[in-house]
Amino acid sequence: MPSAPLNGLDLVYDDSGGHGEPVVLVNGSGATRTAWRAHQTPALVAAGYRVIAPDNRGIPPNALPPGGITLEAMAADLAALIEHLALPPCRVVGFSLGASVVGELLLSRPELVSQAVLMAGRARLDTFGGAVARAAADLHDSGAAVPASHRAVFQALCYLSPHTLRDGAAVRDWLEVFTYAGGVTGPGVRAQYEAMGDVDQLPRYAKLDVPLLCVGFADDVMIPAAATREIADTVPGARYAELERCGHYGHLERPAEVNALMLDFFARHPRAARPATPGRPAPVTASARGGA
């Protein structure tokens, strides 16, 4: 388990795949780097890529880091790691909160990124997203002990598609995972849920010129697919793809389709290919329903 002393943190990360072209994976609120190991890391490594997956600040051992837990601070950590490992320009993938962190990296340090993928991304909180953040903070502050069975059912309702919930065998497997995997909690995770705050990245996204793929999940109740499409509609030249029959954890519910979208996107844009000057071509929207 490598780590690097960066920005006052002991930044922990996975590094898999040897000397292939690098892809950095950034996870969401309360999630660690290990979640990528199930599907995305193996697929990328098998395709010849080197995969680096850090834990965001807020995850122990960096639960209460200097500088606090904000999108800007997490993006600065990501930039520091990319430079520390001599990766730029590299491909960067973000999921949920991780998509917002990657978005902030694109805005602040675009020269570090050759391509980006935002999965279940949003540029600003909607009403329900704000309610989720407040509820997570209130639960932490209450000190209440939530039974594992209750937590598992709540997570299934929030993160999975109704199609998965109606599949008896699949939902039994997921409930077992949610029950026994536990999950990271604590003040750092509480702060992660509030990191978006009143931030609205959308107006700034209109100036980006990094090749971008936005992937929305049709049954996502946590971050509606429309929020991810909004980013693609704003970023010049961005591609949008939407997968049906999957919820917020679409990359885990339908990993083969998500991985195929990423690999196809990477293949279409060689690592060194970036526009010499910013442009504003008409957005290209691609809807992937059941495939790439």
C-alpha positions in Angstrom: 0.0 0.0 0.0 2.1 3.0 -1.2 1.7 6.4 0.2 3.2 9.8 -0.3 3.6 12.8 2.0 1.8 15.5 0.1 0.0 18.7 1.2 0.4 17.7 4.8 -1.2 14.3 4.3 0.0 10.8 4.2 -1.8 10.2 0.8 -2.5 6.5 0.4 -3.1 5.1 -3.1 -3.1 1.9 -5.1 -0.7 1.5 -8.1 -1.4 -1.3 -10.4 -0.4 -2.3 -14.0 3.3 -1.5 -14.1 4.4 0.8 -16.9 1.3 1.3 -19.0 -0.2 4.7 -19.7 -1.6 6.0 -16.4 -5.3 6.3 -15.5 -6.2 7.9 -12.1 -9.4 6.8 -10.4 -11.1 9.1 -7.9 -14.0 7.7 -5.7 -17.0 9.3 -4.1 -18.1 10.2 -0.6 -17.3 7.7 2.1 -15.7 5.3 -0.4 -12.1 4.1 -0.5 -9.8 3.3 -3.3 -10.5 -0.4 -2.8 -13.9 -0.3 -4.5 -12.2 0.2 -7.9 -10.5 -3.2 -7.5 -13.6 -5.2 -8.2 -14.2 -4.1 -11.8 -12.5 -1.0 -13.2 -8.9 -1.6 -12.1 -8.8 -5.2 -13.5 -10.3 -4.1 -16.8 -8.0 -1.2 -17.3 -4.9 -3.2 -16.3 -6.0 -6.0 -18.7 -6.2 -3.3 -21.5 -2.6 -2.3 -20.8 -3.1 0.7 -18.5 -1.4 1.6 -15.2 -4.1 2.4 -12.6 -3.5 4.8 -9.7 -6.4 5.0 -7.2 -5.9 7.4 -4.2 -8.1 7.8 -1.1 -9.5 11.3 -0.9 -8.8 13.4 2.2 -11.5 12.6 4.8 -10.7 8.9 4.6 -8.5 7.7 7.5 -5.6 8.2 8.1 -6.5 11.7 6.8 -9.8 12.1 8.6 -9.0 15.6 9.9 -6.4 17.0 7.4 -4.8 20.4 7.5 -6.6 22.7 5.1 -10.0 21.1 5.6 -12.1 19.0 3.2 -13.1 21.0 0.2 -13.3 20.4 -3.6 -10.3 22.7 -4.0 -8.2 20.9 -1.4 -9.1 17.4 -2.8 -8.2 18.6 -6.3 -4.9 20.0 -5.0 -4.1 16.6 -3.5 -4.9 14.9 -6.8 -2.7 17.4 -8.7 0.2 16.8 -6.2 -0.1 13.0 -6.6 -0.1 13.3 -10.4 3.0 15.4 -10.3 4.7 13.3 -7.6 4.3 10.2 -9.7 5.3 12.1 -12.9 2.1 11.1 -14.7 1.0 14.2 -16.6 -0.7 14.5 -18.8 -2.8 11.5 -17.8 -6.3 10.2 -17.9 -8.5 10.9 -14.9 -11.8 9.2 -13.9 -14.1 10.5 -11.2 -17.3 9.0 -9.7 -19.9 11.0 -7.7 -18.0 13.4 -5.4 -14.9 12.2 -7.2 -16.4 13.6 -10.4 -16.6 17.0 -8.8 -13.0 16.7 -7.6 -11.9 15.8 -11.1 -13.9 18.7 -12.4 -12.1 21.0 -10.1 -8.8 19.6 -11.2 -9.8 20.3 -14.9 -10.6 23.9 -13.9 -7.5 24.5 -11.9 -4.8 22.4 -13.5 -6.0 21.3 -16.9 -2.4 20.8 -18.2 -2.2 17.7 -16.0 -5.1 15.9 -17.7 -5.2 14.4 -21.2 -8.7 13.0 -20.9 -11.4 12.8 -18.2 -14.4 10.7 -17.5 -17.1 11.9 -15.0 -19.4 9.1 -13.9 -22.6 10.2 -12.0 -21.2 13.7 -11.9 -22.9 16.9 -11.1 -21.7 20.5 -11.1 -24.1 21.7 -8.4 -26.3 20.3 -5.7 -30.0 19.9 -6.3 -32.6 20.0 -3.6 -32.4 16.3 -2.9 -28.7 16.2 -3.0 -28.6 19.0 -0.4 -31.0 17.0 1.8 -28.8 13.9 1.5 -25.8 15.9 2.7 -27.7 17.3 5.6 -29.1 13.9 6.6 -25.6 12.4 6.6 -24.3 15.2 8.7 -27.2 15.0 11.1 -26.8 11.2 11.5 -23.1 11.6 12.3 -23.8 14.4 14.8 -26.5 12.3 16.5 -24.1 9.6 17.4 -26.8 7.0 16.7 -25.8 3.4 16.0 -27.5 2.2 12.9 -28.1 -1.5 12.7 -26.2 -3.2 9.8 -29.4 -4.6 8.4 -31.0 -1.1 8.2 -27.9 0.4 6.7 -27.8 -2.3 4.0 -31.4 -1.8 3.0 -31.0 2.0 2.9 -27.9 1.7 0.8 -29.6 -0.7 -1.6 -32.5 1.8 -2.1 -30.2 4.7 -2.6 -27.5 3.2 -4.8 -29.1 0.4 -6.9 -31.6 0.3 -9.8 -35.1 -1.0 -9.2 -34.3 -3.6 -11.7 -31.6 -4.9 -9.5 -33.9 -4.8 -6.4 -36.4 -7.0 -8.2 -33.8 -9.6 -9.0 -33.9 -11.9 -5.9 -30.4 -13.4 -6.3 -28.8 -10.1 -7.2 -30.3 -8.2 -4.3 -29.4 -10.9 -1.8 -25.8 -10.6 -2.9 -25.8 -6.8 -2.7 -27.5 -6.8 0.8 -24.8 -9.2 2.0 -22.1 -6.8 0.6 -23.7 -3.8 2.2 -24.2 -5.6 5.5 -20.7 -7.0 6.0 -18.6 -4.4 4.2 -19.5 -1.8 6.8 -18.3 1.5 5.3 -16.1 4.4 6.3 -17.6 6.8 8.8 -16.4 9.6 11.0 -15.8 13.4 10.8 -13.9 13.2 7.5 -16.7 11.5 5.7 -19.2 13.9 7.3 -17.1 16.7 5.8 -17.0 15.0 2.4 -20.8 15.0 2.2 -20.7 18.7 2.7 -17.8 19.5 0.4 -20.1 20.6 -2.5 -21.9 23.1 -0.3 -23.1 26.0 -2.5 -20.5 25.4 -5.2 -21.6 25.8 -8.7 -18.9 24.7 -11.1 -21.1 24.8 -14.2 -20.4 28.3 -15.5 -16.6 27.6 -15.4 -17.0 24.3 -17.2 -17.9 26.2 -20.4 -14.2 27.2 -20.7 -12.8 23.6 -20.6 -11.0 22.1 -23.6 -10.0 18.7 -22.2 -11.6 15.7 -24.0 -14.5 14.7 -21.7 -16.8 11.7 -21.4 -19.8 12.1 -19.0 -21.6 8.9 -18.0 -25.1 9.1 -16.4 -27.0 6.2 -14.9 -30.7 6.2 -15.8 -32.1 5.0 -12.4 -29.7 7.1 -10.2 -31.7 8.8 -7.5 -28.7 10.3 -5.7 -27.3 12.2 -8.7 -29.9 12.1 -11.6 -28.6 11.4 -15.0 -29.8 14.9 -16.1 -27.2 16.5 -13.8 -24.5 14.6 -15.6 -25.9 15.4 -19.0 -25.9 19.1 -17.9 -22.1 19.0 -17.6 -21.8 17.4 -21.1 -24.1 20.0 -22.6 -21.9 22.8 -21.1 -18.4 21.5 -21.8 -17.4 22.2 -25.5 -17.0 18.9 -27.4 -18.0 16.7 -24.5 -19.6 13.3 -25.1 -22.5 12.0 -23.0 -23.5 8.4 -22.5 -26.4 7.1 -20.4 -26.8 3.5 -19.2 -30.2 2.1 -18.4 -31.1 -0.4 -15.7 -28.6 0.9 -13.2 -28.6 3.3 -10.3 -25.9 5.4 -8.6 -23.6 2.4 -8.4 -23.9 1.9 -12.2 -20.2 1.2 -12.6 -20.6 -1.7 -10.2 -24.1 -2.9 -11.4 -23.1 -2.8 -15.1 -19.3 -2.8 -15.0 -18.8 -4.4 -18.5 -20.7 -1.6 -20.2 -19.1 1.2 -18.2 -15.6 -0.2 -18.8 -16.3 -0.6 -22.5 -17.4 3.1 -22.6 -14.2 4.2 -20.9 -11.9 2.0 -23.0 -13.5 3.1 -26.2 -13.2 6.8 -25.2 -9.6 6.4 -24.3 -8.9 4.7 -27.6 -10.5 7.5 -29.5 -8.2 10.1 -27.9 -4.5 9.2 -27.6 -2.9 10.4 -24.5 -0.9 13.2 -26.0 -3.8 14.5 -28.2 -5.1 17.8 -26.8 -6.2 20.9 -28.6 -3.4 23.5 -29.0 -5.8 26.3 -28.4 -9.2 26.3 -26.7 -12.2 26.0 -29.0 -15.9 25.7 -28.7 -17.1 23.0 -31.1 -20.7 22.0 -30.8 -21.2 19.3 -28.1 -21.5 15.8 -29.3 -24.0 13.7 -27.5 -24.0 10.0 -27.6 -26.6 8.0 -25.8 -25.5 4.5 -24.9 -28.5 2.4 -24.0 -27.3 -1.1 -23.3 -23.9 -0.7 -24.8 -21.1 1.7 -25.9 
